[in-house]
């Protein structure tokens, strides 16, 4: 039986949200055009040539993905490897929905791919963070998949890890990232178009005990697993959620808190662009685009095609 709250969501809130999104996207025809581009992108991912392995040992990169996003993961990694001139050993954090066909496609492109399934991630969560001591992190792991971009790579691990979002495309040699991977001495993050942490600045600064840097974006994140204090992260989650509730941007807020007051390697904003807009969205002169929010139109309709046509950078 459907609860009254669920019924209200289905009959009122969901249709209103879909209507607002439709209007923001330019109407049904524009949405259809973007959908066609997405379908074509997924089809193209299945025929990408295997990435060449050259230039030293393969680079380890972490991504969280699933059945709905595997082809975006494929394009992200393939475009990175192509312009980096390096082989990759991706570690794919499966959200539990990847099919064997999805895995086979990613493994075809990158034979050194390692998959970390949802049961393996959950077992590590219970082993390292017992539910009785870390109730907030367990709750977020179950109900907020973004937190797995922290727990998946870093729980019970040591050393520096680079974590990418799947909705990135690379158009030129990513020297900044390659230099960091060669000598990762400090945390790395990208720059957002605006500060988006979901919680009031005063609350975040008070809980973190230091002023947060503005506009931290976690589409590109490098952290040292051994430096993460999970007791402190649990405390932060408990304080933020207890005072202001849950929020979609919690993961981004936590990374901003982890890097507060620390010297960081910050991806140059002009070359590592979050939410590309025209003319950059059409010209693709930057090293990387992160296709959030309204930039999905260029991502699905045009720019994955431009990745295929773009010559390899020097």
Secondary structure, DSSP 8 states (H G I E B T S, - for coil): ---HHHHHIIIIIHHHHHHHHHHHTTSHHHHHHHHHHHHHHHHHHTT-------SSS-B--EEEE-TTTHHHHHHHHHHHHHHHT--B--EEEE-S---HHHHHHHHHH-TT-EEE-HHHHHHHHHHHS-TTT-HHHHHHHHH-GGGHHHHHHHTT--SEEEEE-SSEEE-S--HHHHHHHHS--S-EEEE-SS---SS-HHHHHHHHTS---TTEEEEEEEEEGGG--HHHHHHHHHHHHHHH---TTHHHHHHHHHTTTS--EE--TTTEEES--TTHHHH--SSEEE--GGGHHHIIIIIHHHHHHS----
